[in-house]
Structure formats: structure tokens, C-alpha cells
């Protein structure tokens, strides 16, 4: 089978490797598509730290074979789940790491891993009815989170990004106000230099969805006295610093809302499917660019530079 292997910085190669063999509790599936995730862009830019790496963890595929102890899935089922190494024609997984995709959902909206990260992050983020919520970073993840905050009862949504195009898209997905980070109004910033104990300075819930130090800094500044700072996105590439003095003074509740335990992601994935099927959540419109496996380096470069219209891309295998 064909598979993409990361050989060096910014260098995937397409190679031929055997189709995986499965054990008694495993499932072999033919990969239909696999989403491109910014967390893997880091490895593409910087190298994986290993000599060779198989990436790709947002697959949709069709079951080709099941182990003799597998009864929950069968040949022909369309599945997604928490699986790695899916920039390939075939992949395998333990049956408990896979979920059957509802027939009513198309492949691009039903990629399970990013959906589960969004849902688990939202479940772990306290939002009261009528809250003002700021989402810092409105790419694919931030736009999904913006919608979920509205579902949970936020009355006022503020979107912040460095890209004008992303801000315009956020407006279409329910943002009440949009700002470049340098243009956030003073009443939304409760900073150390002008510290206020007023509940009216800052926002009720500040969401960090950029994965950057700059985004983290702004999310701390925007949380109000006794507010919520939630970090559902993934930070990588070294240490992050945080202004603990300001967080202490504001008595902010800080939540690491990123779920890293794979088996804990299955329940949020299923909840996400229900929201998609009920049309309360739109992820389909956020998937904008399709690439073939041979175009994978170009795809990763686009994920980095974000050409016009880009929100999220995927590799189409079949």
C-alpha cells in the first residue's frame, strides 16, 4: 500500500509498505480521507525527532476486515476514531478506538478526532447563560468552539485573530464582535498595569485557541475578575509562561480543557455526531481544501501559510 512517511523537515515521501495485519481485537480499514491538523504542522516544519514518522490522526475509512473477537463493527462500516499513521491507504486500530459514522454525515464533517477535542473542551468549559465569551484564534478549532459556546448559552461572542479573513468568517458563525489582537477595546482587558476588581472589565470566559504564547497572554488579560480562562487547544514546541500574579489577583479559574487520553475521546465524539446530525453544529463548511496523497507536502505548506479561503484541509485517499 501507499503511505506518506516524514523523512526530514518539510519532506514527506510516498513509499510502499505492507498492508497492516490485525489481531483478534483489531480492525483494518481502508482510509477514505485524513484531516490535516496544525499539531502535525509543527513536526513537518521542525522534524519529528525520529528518523521516520507516520503521521495523520483524523481519518475516515471503510472497514475491510475485523478480528475474530470484534462484534461491534463489520466489513463495510464507515468508521472514524483515535488512530495514528493514517496518511496511508490502510490503517488498523483496536475496535474500541473506532466509532461508526452516522449515514447522514459526510466524510469531511465527521472526522472524529478533532470533533472529540472540540466537544471535550466545551464540556470542560463552564459557561453560564448570558455569558460574554472571547475566543482567541478563530481557525477551524476556534470557529468550532465559537459555535459550541453559543450552544452552551453564551449571549455575546467575541472573536479575535490576526487574519482579517478569519474574522469575517467568525462573523458568519455567530461572533457579535471581531477584533485584531492589537485593537481589543480597553473594557475587555483587565491587565496588571490598570488592574480592576470590577466584574465589568474583561470577559466571563476567555478561550485560548491559538496554541501560541501571544494568544495565551491575551487570554489571560481578557479574563475578568473571578472569570474563566480555558485552554482547549494544543500547545507544543517548548515552555509557555503565564502571568500568575495577574491570575491570582483576578482569582481566575484556569482550565486545561485539552483531552489527551485517547479512550476518553470516544464519548465526546459520539456527542459531536448528535450535534452535527441535529444541524446545531456546522463543521462541514469549515473544511475547505482537498489534496491527494502525492500533494501532501504542498498540503502542509498551505496549512502553514493559509492561502485565501483556507480554513482546514484534508488528504483524500479514495
Buried (B, 14 or more C-beta within 10 A) or exposed (E): BBBBBBBEEBEBEBBEEEBBEBEEBBBBBBBBBBBBBBBBBBBBBEBBEEEEBBBBBBBBBBBBBBBEEBEEBEEEBBBBBBBBBBBBBBBBBBBBBBBBBEEEBEBBBBBBBBBBBBBBBBBBBEBEEEBBBBBBBBBBBBBBBBBBBBEBEBEBBBBBBBBEEBBBBBBEBBBBBBBEBEEBEEEBBBBEEEBBEEEEBBBBBBBBBBBBBEBBBBBBBBBBBEBBBBBBBBBEEEEBEBBEEBBEBBEBBBBEBBBEEBEEBBBBBBBBBEBBBEEEBBBEEBBBBEBEBEBBBEBBBBBEEBEEEBBBBBBBBE
